[in-house]
Amino acid sequence: MIKMDGIAAFVATAESGSISEAARQLGHAKSVISERLAELERTLGVRLVQRTTRKLSLTEDGDSFLPRAQRILF
């Protein structure tokens, strides 16, 4: 089952471009946001976010899922 907190973490991360900023916006630790993103990706069976030490970007699947995730939240 897809959890709303995972979707919220994904949308905040995608819109801010940063797990750190998403954590600040949602009032959680970075590790919590990262864990929720990983859980959402496992549930969906796709990689939504490409993470490196310096950069975060959405994958093709992430780009496709973002508008639906935003509609779910808003």
Secondary structure, 3 states (H helix, E strand, C coil): CCCHHHHHHHHHHHHHCCHHHHHHHHCCCHHHHHHHHHHHHHHHCCCCEEECCCCEEECHHHHHHHHHHHHHHC
